[in-house]
């Protein structure tokens, strides 16, 4: 059996890099560095947007807006994790306790380890996908042959920014490109990191619910029912496990609720903007470069929204399964005064576990459909304005 950890080492390393992982030295220094760096970056984005705002320049404005919103999301996630560090520590502590509880059951250990391996593979795939998307976003600029001495043409940059200095030498231009390249890569990793972490925690909750479902199917067995002490022990353990699942899901909801709200507000605009860039690039002289630059960025933005909605749908369905498992258990083999305990589990499970976007909307696949519809509507408006 592999190491008993829910979060894989790649995610842990990146959380440490962003100053989010608890217990690291000089954590405040990490956080201040990233907040200041992201704030300066967003200010330069805003300057470009403000100085170049004109509907004749709609293509560049949409490009600037999409990268600006991506960095705003990362900044907000870092701020939320900094403000709710204790909640994150509680989540990590509860996942560790779940691993400790698995020592008494091979079934529980296999189920938890299985979901951990799955989430680890997904996290690694997300990091790789975001890396490829970031490289595709900047590769055209890196390969471009820019003339720094030409003052009439705008220099091609990876991110549309208005710097407070003049880029008048090739050395300055290369230094700016190198800085932007590092920044794009790190921010792309950060986006994949927090999405992967959310999915990892959700799958861990799902593994604990699967363990609970297994216990509920065995609770009415003849062997347990014959032993009063054994029955009380099993029911106590089931209720304790159910309450821990509820507490863990509520902590994850508390940590990610407002992140999800900003995520879907910004993703609706980003999907629309990136879709606009792809559609308007078709037929232009540099169509291949523009489509390659935007297509994977568009894909990871859609995947980001889908991950949150899938997690909400997954948790909701698992929550329904608890009540169904209690109802379908062999309660008819129990004493009348014993099977009444199952009623409390059924009643509690009717209040479903869920993830929300700022306590306003439940995350579900239906909500993802609504986001795509809204983005398509806004895209139609932009194309009409072109």
Secondary structure, 3 states (H helix, E strand, C coil): CCCCCCCCHHHHHHHHHCCCCCCCCCHHHHHHHHHHHHHHHHHHHHHHHHHCCCHHHHHHHHHHHHHHHHHHHHHHHHHHHHHCHHHHHHHHHHHHHHHHHHHHCHHHHHHHHHHHHHHHHHHHHHHHHHHHHHHHHHHHHHHCCCCCCCCCCCCCCCCCCCCCCCCCCHHHHHHHHHHHHHHHHHHHHHHHHHHHHHHHHHHHHHHHHHHHHHHHHHCCCHHHHHCHHHHHHHHHHHHHHHHHHHHHHHHHHHHHHHHHHHHHHHHHHHHHHHHHHHHHHCCCCCHHHHHHHHHHHHHHHHHHHHHHHHHHHHHHHHHHHHHHHHHHCCHHHCCHHHHHHHHHHHHHHCCCCCCEECCCEECCHHHHHHHHHHHHHHHHHHHHHC
